[in-house]
Amino acid sequence: MPESDPPARPMKYPYTFSAKIAQFPIKFYFQNQWIWRYYFISLVLCAPVFYSISKLANSPANKAKWAEIRKREAEEHH
């Protein structure tokens, strides 16, 4: 029997971590659990919101305002 052929039947209990990963029914989880479907939908829906928040937070005017506030705080402490 060549080494490239898979075993004829799976182990009753996979002892090694790689055997556990090989026998894990990932396709079943993707098809039958609601969390995967809603995770990808929410990722698509939230990406524009996160982008706009990031764009607002990293605007030059906001950075200048933040630097001014930190400058005033530093002057108060010294």
C-alpha positions in Angstrom: 0.0 0.0 0.0 1.6 3.3 -1.0 2.0 6.0 1.6 -0.2 8.5 -0.2 -3.4 6.5 0.2 -5.6 7.6 3.1 -6.5 5.1 5.7 -9.5 2.8 4.9 -11.5 3.9 7.9 -11.1 6.7 10.4 -9.9 6.1 13.9 -12.6 5.6 16.6 -10.9 8.2 18.7 -8.3 10.4 17.1 -5.4 10.7 19.6 -3.2 13.3 17.9 -4.1 16.9 17.3 -3.6 16.6 13.5 -6.0 13.5 13.4 -8.6 15.5 15.3 -8.3 18.4 12.8 -8.5 15.9 9.9 -11.7 14.4 11.2 -13.4 17.7 12.3 -16.7 18.2 10.3 -16.1 21.8 9.3 -18.5 21.6 6.3 -21.3 20.5 8.6 -20.7 23.5 10.9 -20.7 26.0 8.0 -23.9 24.6 6.6 -25.9 24.2 9.9 -24.8 26.9 12.3 -26.4 30.4 12.0 -23.3 32.2 13.4 -21.2 31.8 10.3 -23.8 33.2 7.9 -24.6 36.2 10.1 -20.9 36.8 10.8 -20.1 37.4 7.1 -23.3 39.4 6.6 -22.5 41.6 9.5 -18.9 42.0 8.4 -20.1 43.3 5.0 -22.7 45.6 6.6 -20.3 47.0 9.2 -17.2 47.6 7.1 -18.5 50.9 5.6 -19.5 52.2 9.1 -16.0 51.3 10.5 -14.4 52.9 7.5 -16.3 56.2 8.0 -15.5 56.3 11.8 -11.8 55.7 11.0 -11.9 58.4 8.4 -13.5 60.9 10.8 -11.1 60.0 13.7 -8.0 60.3 11.5 -8.9 63.6 9.8 -6.3 66.4 10.0 -8.7 68.7 11.9 -9.3 66.0 14.5 -5.6 65.3 14.9 -4.9 69.0 15.4 -7.6 69.3 17.9 -6.3 66.2 19.8 -2.7 67.7 19.8 -4.0 71.0 21.1 -5.9 69.3 24.0 -2.8 67.2 24.9 -0.7 70.4 24.8 -3.0 72.2 27.2 -3.0 69.2 29.5 0.8 69.1 29.5 0.9 72.8 30.3 -1.4 72.3 33.3 0.8 69.6 34.8 4.0 71.7 34.6 
